[in-house]
Amino acid sequence: MRIGFGYDVHVLAEGLPFVICGVRVDSALGCVAHSDGDVAIHALCDALLGAAALGDIGKHFPDTDPAYKGIDSTILLAHTVALLRKEGYKVGNVDITIALERPKLRPHIDQMRTRLAEVMGVEVGSVSVKATTTEKLGFTGRQEGVAAYAVALIERC
């Protein structure tokens, strides 16, 4: 078994879609990004890649490559899981924490867990998604951005 950790952050701006864990959530603010800006999936990809010592998301999906402009991050996650399989690993379980003041994510957590499990080909019970605020402190507290932390356990197939 191996463990990896991932972290990502995106600036928030008005008029952009807000996609998190593969789910579009109604919000006045969305992520500024080269891809769809799914901060949680980006952190998760980094955790999975790190666990297998395969580098990071920027190595595999550089934001300078036009092929990834506006891409659905679930495609990046599926590709990451395929890379793991190629190296002889499978996803054991993952745990994600999203730091955001608004919108409240609790109503969407079950859908997020289901979507991530589908993309990774694991049971929903192997996917944990949590949301927290930063009590109005820092860039997330001021609603300037969103942050996500992820940890992933992978196992040899």
N, C-alpha and C positions, 0 to 999 in steps of 0.2 A: 504494500500500500504506500501511496505517496500523497502528500498534501500540498496545495498551492494556495496562494493568496492573491487577490486582485483588487485594484482600486481605480476608480475613474471619476471624473467630474466634468460637467458641461455647464456652460453659461446658459441662462434662461433669457428669452426675449419674447416679446408680444408677437402674436400672429403666426407662430410656428406650431406644428403638431407636437403633442407630447406623447411619446411612445416609450413604454417602460415594461421590461420583461415580455416583450412581444405583444403588448396590449396597448391600444390607443386609449388614452384617458382624457376626458374633457378637462381643459385647462386654458386659462387666458394666456399662459406662458408655455413655450416649448423650448426644446434644446437647440442651440446653435451647434451645428456639426457638419462634417463632410458626409457622413452616412445619415441614417434616420435619427441619430443621437440617443440611442437606447443605452443610457449610462449603465444600467444594471447588467445587460448582456455584455457590454464591453468589459466590465469588471469581472464577470464570470468567465469570459474567454481568457482573460489574463490569468485567472486562478487556475483554470484547466491547463493552459499552456505551460504555466510555471510549474505545476505539479509534475509534468512530463519533461521538464527542462527543455522546452521547445521555443523559448524566447517569449515574446509578447505580441499583443494584437497589432502593434505598429509594424512589426517585422513581417507578419503574414498578410496584413490588410492595410497597407500604408495610405494615409490620408492625402498623399500626393498622387495616387493612382486614380485616374478618372473612372475606372471600372467600379470603384466603390462609392462614387458620388450618389448620395441618396439611397444607398442600398438598405434593404430590410436587414436589420442586425440578426434576425433569426437565421438568415442564410450564413452569416459569419459563424454563428454558434454551431450550426450543422456541420460546416466545414471543419471547425475546430474539433468536434467530436470525431469526425472522420480521420483527422490527423492523429488523434489519440489511438483510434482503432488500428491504424496503420503501424503505429509504434507498439502495439500489443497491449493497450490499456482500455479499460472501460470506466465509465463514470460510476463511482460508488454513491456519493451523495454530495449535495451542494447547499450552501447557506448564504443568503444575500441579505444585506441590510442597506436600505435606501434612506438617506438623510434629506428631508424636504419639508418645508413648512406647509405648503399647499400645492396641489389639492390633497385631501386626505386619501390615502391609498387603501385603507382597510377594506372598502367595498369591492376592490379589484384583486385582492391577494389570491383568492382561490383560482380565479381565471388565469392569473399570472403563473401560478404554480403548475396548473394544467398545461398551459402553453409551453413553458420551459421543459416540462417532462416529455411532452410530445416531440419536441425538437431534438432532445437529447436521447430519446428512446429509453427512458427510465420510468419507474413507477412514481406517481405523484408524491408518495411518502418519502422519496429520496430528494425532494426539493423543498427547501424552506425559503420563504421570502418574508421579510419583516420591514416595516417602515417606522421611522422615528423623526421627530423634529430636533432641532438644536436649540430649542427654547429661545428662538429669535436671536441667537448669537452667530456671528460670522457670516460668510457669504451665503450660506444656505438659509440662515435665519433672516437675512435681509431679502431673501427671495431673488438673489442675483444668480444663483446656480443650484445645481443638484449634485449630490455625491452618492456613490454606491461602493460598498465593500463586499467582497465575495471570498469565500473559502470553499475549496473543492477537494474531495478525497477521490483518488482514482486507484484502480486495482489492475493487476495483471489479468488478462483474459485467460 
